[in-house]
Amino acid sequence: MSHIRSGINLNVILLLLLNFLWNRQKQQKQQTYDYTECVCGCDYAFEPVDNLTKGYMTAQFKGIKRGDYILLKNGSNLYRYQVEEIDYYSEPPDMWIALLHKVVQD
């Protein structure tokens, strides 16, 4: 009987550990990438959609992922977007296209 009880305890411990690791991975902080000093059309391409509330951006920089933030500047206006979807090209491997949505500033 004690053998069954220790097996259950081991399963509970394993499930708790997996749950902890899963939640820790989900809680990784989003990064913010500043493109305000970059030149649109040269360093990156941005195609606005829905009156700048969304847009498609293509650029080269490794490590950007879904949920990250991108800062863009248009004239004197500063825009903060969040990466909704991102796809990396196979060649070059650090080039990507992403669907961004504008984050409303408080």
C-alpha positions in Angstrom: 0.0 0.0 0.0 2.8 2.4 0.8 4.3 1.8 -2.7 1.0 3.1 -4.3 1.0 6.1 -2.1 4.6 7.1 -3.0 3.7 6.7 -6.7 0.8 9.1 -6.3 3.0 11.6 -4.5 5.6 11.3 -7.2 3.0 12.0 -9.9 1.7 15.0 -7.9 5.2 16.4 -7.6 5.9 15.9 -11.3 2.6 17.7 -12.2 3.4 20.6 -9.9 6.9 20.9 -11.4 5.5 20.8 -15.0 2.9 23.4 -14.0 5.6 25.7 -12.5 7.8 25.4 -15.6 4.9 26.1 -17.9 3.8 29.2 -16.0 7.3 30.5 -15.8 7.8 30.2 -19.5 4.5 32.1 -20.1 5.6 34.9 -17.8 8.7 35.7 -19.7 8.8 39.5 -20.1 8.1 41.0 -23.5 11.0 42.9 -25.0 10.7 46.4 -26.5 12.6 47.2 -29.7 13.2 50.8 -30.6 13.1 51.6 -34.3 12.6 55.4 -33.8 16.1 56.1 -35.0 15.8 53.8 -38.0 14.6 55.0 -41.5 11.4 53.6 -42.8 12.0 52.3 -46.4 15.7 51.8 -45.7 16.1 50.0 -42.4 12.6 48.5 -42.3 9.3 48.6 -44.2 5.9 49.4 -42.6 2.6 49.1 -44.4 -0.2 50.8 -42.3 -3.6 49.2 -42.0 -6.8 50.6 -40.5 -5.6 54.2 -40.1 -2.4 53.1 -38.3 -4.1 50.9 -35.8 -2.4 47.9 -37.3 0.4 47.4 -39.8 2.7 45.0 -41.5 6.4 45.5 -40.8 9.3 43.8 -42.4 12.8 44.1 -40.9 16.0 42.3 -40.0 16.7 41.6 -36.4 17.0 38.3 -34.6 14.9 37.4 -31.5 11.7 39.3 -32.0 8.7 37.2 -31.0 4.9 37.4 -30.6 4.0 39.7 -27.7 7.1 41.9 -28.0 6.7 45.7 -28.5 8.1 47.8 -31.3 8.5 51.6 -31.2 8.1 53.5 -34.4 8.3 57.2 -35.3 6.5 59.0 -38.0 7.5 62.7 -38.1 7.1 63.8 -34.5 4.6 61.1 -33.6 5.7 58.1 -31.6 3.8 54.9 -32.0 4.0 51.7 -29.8 2.9 48.5 -31.5 2.7 44.9 -30.2 3.7 42.0 -32.3 0.5 40.0 -33.0 2.0 37.5 -35.5 5.5 37.1 -36.8 7.1 34.9 -39.4 10.8 34.6 -40.0 12.1 34.1 -43.5 14.4 31.1 -44.2 17.0 33.3 -46.0 18.3 35.5 -44.4 17.2 33.8 -41.1 17.0 37.1 -39.2 14.5 38.7 -41.6 10.9 38.7 -40.6 7.4 40.0 -41.4 5.0 40.8 -38.6 1.5 41.9 -38.1 1.5 44.7 -35.4 -1.3 46.3 -33.6 -1.1 49.7 -32.0 -1.0 49.9 -28.2 -3.2 52.6 -26.8 -1.1 54.8 -24.4 -2.6 55.6 -21.1 
